[in-house]
């Protein structure tokens, strides 16, 4: 069991993207169903704060994150700052009335989850949104800072992934509610997209690339196909590369566009997103003409892989603009 986007940090989890595309419709259907049934499907305020372990992480965090942002509080009984922070998070979870779900993870009992999230100290607070994990803050924080962070998280969940949150009913029995959202009908390209993901999983990158291109030929705006194609092409470029040779060549030729692009691809696949972006921005600064344009275009492709709304992409776009102008 592993947080799904931890297997290739920084590279988009395609299954999560697909779920995110459906999240808004499902959440709205759940709300409508709850209204029609006089509250059926709503959760109790007590259900907004849950204890999660390794066995339940997939269903209680990853799957729920396609309905509502899930805030994760890593804590331990011996941690004094945790005893200050956790009650604030629990109170705000109820106050935000279903706009996020608070999952509490005892690090002493769940060492694997702590390691997978790269937790260096507690308290540590992360979020999972549509299957994508992101750090929020570490250590004790003031309530004003926490509220600002949560407001931003809720906004990202709504605007990027269409997560409208949970229906909360003060009269509902704790633990009794289950999602009442009917399944969305399959889209016209779902079978082709599923086949592309299966090809990726099987290591058939050429097949995945062609499958995504086929979808985009008929539906140029398909988000999942765009992200899938960018990721498949990235993996295809690095699959036969000798990492040691690539990195040595990049070190020996700091102004060589081809060498730096190859190293940036490896950086991104290895989860070093900011290193990949920084390498190419630095190369833009020291190149000109066709070389500079080639580097710029590859950087834009890597932005597509990570996702336009990722804050690292926004920061890199600003740095690229400064480098260009």
C-alpha positions, 0 to 999 in steps of 0.5 A, spaced: 500 500 500 502 506 497 500 513 496 499 513 489 503 519 487 509 517 491 511 512 486 513 518 481 514 524 485 512 530 481 509 526 475 502 526 474 498 520 477 493 519 471 488 515 474 487 520 479 487 525 474 481 521 471 478 521 477 478 528 478 475 529 472 469 526 474 469 528 482 465 534 481 459 531 477 459 525 482 459 530 488 454 534 485 450 528 484 451 526 491 448 533 494 442 532 489 441 525 491 441 527 499 437 533 498 432 528 494 432 523 500 431 528 505 439 528 507 440 521 505 448 520 504 450 526 508 455 525 513 455 527 521 460 532 523 463 526 527 465 523 521 469 529 518 475 527 523 477 520 522 483 515 525 487 512 519 492 506 519 496 503 513 490 498 512 485 503 511 489 509 507 487 507 500 479 507 501 479 512 507 484 517 504 486 516 497 479 514 494 475 519 499 480 525 496 476 524 489 470 527 493 473 532 498 480 534 500 483 530 505 488 533 510 493 529 514 495 530 521 501 526 522 502 526 530 504 521 536 502 521 543 508 523 546 509 530 541 507 536 545 506 540 539 501 535 536 497 536 542 496 544 541 495 543 533 491 537 533 485 540 537 485 546 532 485 542 526 479 538 529 475 544 530 476 547 524 474 540 520 467 541 523 467 549 522 469 548 515 463 543 514 465 538 509 469 542 505 475 538 507 476 531 511 481 531 517 485 524 517 489 523 523 495 518 523 499 516 529 506 515 526 508 510 532 503 505 529 504 507 522 511 508 520 511 506 513 506 512 511 510 516 515 516 514 511 512 514 504 510 521 505 517 523 507 515 526 514 522 528 518 518 531 524 512 532 527 507 535 527 506 535 520 500 536 516 499 534 508 493 534 504 491 529 498 487 532 493 484 527 487 490 522 489 495 527 489 499 529 495 502 535 497 505 538 504 502 544 507 506 545 513 510 542 519 511 544 526 506 548 530 502 553 526 498 559 528 490 559 527 491 564 522 496 561 518 492 554 518 486 558 516 489 561 510 492 554 508 486 551 508 482 556 504 487 555 499 487 548 499 479 548 498 480 553 493 484 548 489 480 543 490 474 546 487 477 550 482 482 545 479 478 538 481 471 540 482 471 537 489 465 541 492 466 537 499 461 533 503 454 534 505 454 534 513 447 533 517 448 534 524 442 529 525 446 524 521 448 518 525 456 517 525 459 512 520 452 511 517 453 515 511 455 512 504 456 515 498 450 515 494 453 518 487 451 514 481 456 512 477 457 517 471 456 514 464 463 512 461 465 517 456 467 515 449 474 515 449 474 511 456 476 504 453 482 507 449 484 511 455 484 505 460 488 501 454 493 507 454 494 506 462 494 499 461 500 499 456 504 504 461 503 499 466 506 494 462 512 498 459 509 499 452 510 506 452 510 506 444 503 503 445 501 508 450 503 514 446 499 512 440 493 511 444 493 518 447 495 521 440 489 517 437 484 520 443 487 527 442 486 526 434 478 526 436 478 530 442 484 535 442 482 538 449 482 531 453 486 533 459 487 526 461 490 524 454 494 531 454 497 529 461 498 522 459 501 523 452 506 528 456 508 523 461 509 517 456 513 521 452 517 523 458 518 516 460 520 513 453 525 518 452 529 516 458 527 508 458 534 507 455 538 512 458 544 511 462 543 516 468 551 516 469 553 518 462 547 523 462 549 526 468 556 526 467 555 529 460 551 535 463 556 536 468 561 537 462 557 541 458 553 546 462 551 550 456 549 544 451 542 544 450 541 537 448 545 535 454 541 539 459 535 537 456 537 530 457 539 531 464 532 535 466 528 529 463 532 524 468 531 529 474 523 530 473 522 522 472 526 522 479 522 526 482 526 532 482 521 537 479 525 544 481 532 541 479 529 539 472 526 546 472 532 550 474 536 546 470 533 548 464 531 555 466 539 556 467 540 553 460 535 558 457 540 564 460 546 561 457 543 559 450 541 563 444 537 562 437 534 555 436 538 552 442 534 557 447 528 555 443 529 548 444 530 548 451 524 553 452 519 548 449 522 542 453 521 546 459 513 547 457 513 540 456 515 538 463 510 543 465 505 539 462 507 533 465 507 536 472 500 540 471 499 547 470 496 549 477 502 546 481 506 552 485 512 549 482 510 550 475 507 557 477 514 559 480 518 556 474 514 560 469 516 567 472 523 565 472 523 563 465 520 570 463 525 573 467 530 569 463 527 570 457 526 578 458 
